[in-house]
Amino acid sequence: MPVFLLVAGDLLVLYAFVIAGRQDHAMAFSLAASLETAFPFAIGWLAALAIVRTYRLRTVSSVGKAALYALLTCCIAVPLGLLLRSLWLGRLPNGSFAVVAFPLIASFMLIWRTLCVFLFRNRRSS
């Protein structure tokens, strides 16, 4: 169950990035449009989780590990998400979107994964 919560939290964090971006650009909330933006990043994130094996609880066994694995996963997931989004839309992303996506997703994930260190501390020891 903790692994499911870790991955589900990751996906919710990606969705929060999308919602924050839409709100920052004064775009009305639209579930369909939000999911369309989030979907390629979610696929990229899930692929990166499998590659880096960031879904394991030991990746949040300390704040240092949580930060390292969050950043490693972002290094794969964000470019892959941008690529998938470009293929999905048939065009390259806006330059500012591409530049802002990595640091914002990484920041959101660093906060979430650091919180996971404390959330799952008892789970790892049992």
KAGIGI-V861708 format. One record per pair of residues at least 4 apart in sequence whose ideal C-beta (glycine too) atoms are under 6 Angstrom apart, sorted by sequence separation. I is the first residue (numbers start at 1). J is the second residue. If there is no record, write none. Layout:
i=I j=J
i=I j=J
//
This chain:
i=4 j=8
i=5 j=9
i=35 j=39
i=38 j=42
i=48 j=52
i=61 j=65
i=65 j=69
i=73 j=77
i=74 j=78
i=76 j=80
i=77 j=81
i=93 j=97
i=96 j=100
i=100 j=104
i=101 j=105
i=102 j=106
i=109 j=113
i=115 j=119
i=116 j=120
i=22 j=27
i=49 j=54
i=54 j=59
i=93 j=98
i=49 j=55
i=59 j=65
i=60 j=66
i=86 j=92
i=59 j=69
i=82 j=93
i=54 j=69
i=18 j=34
i=82 j=98
i=18 j=37
i=54 j=73
i=18 j=38
i=52 j=72
i=52 j=73
i=15 j=38
i=78 j=101
i=14 j=38
i=78 j=102
i=48 j=73
i=51 j=76
i=14 j=41
i=78 j=105
i=14 j=42
i=48 j=76
i=48 j=77
i=11 j=42
i=14 j=45
i=74 j=105
i=45 j=77
i=74 j=106
i=44 j=77
i=44 j=80
i=44 j=81
i=70 j=109
i=41 j=81
i=44 j=84
i=70 j=110
i=40 j=81
i=43 j=84
i=67 j=110
i=70 j=113
i=40 j=84
i=40 j=85
i=66 j=113
i=7 j=55
i=40 j=88
i=66 j=114
i=63 j=114
i=66 j=117
i=3 j=55
i=60 j=113
i=63 j=117
i=2 j=57
i=60 j=116
i=60 j=117
i=60 j=120
i=57 j=120
i=61 j=124
i=57 j=124
i=17 j=104
i=17 j=105
i=17 j=108
i=13 j=108
i=13 j=109
i=13 j=112
i=9 j=112
i=2 j=120
i=2 j=123
//
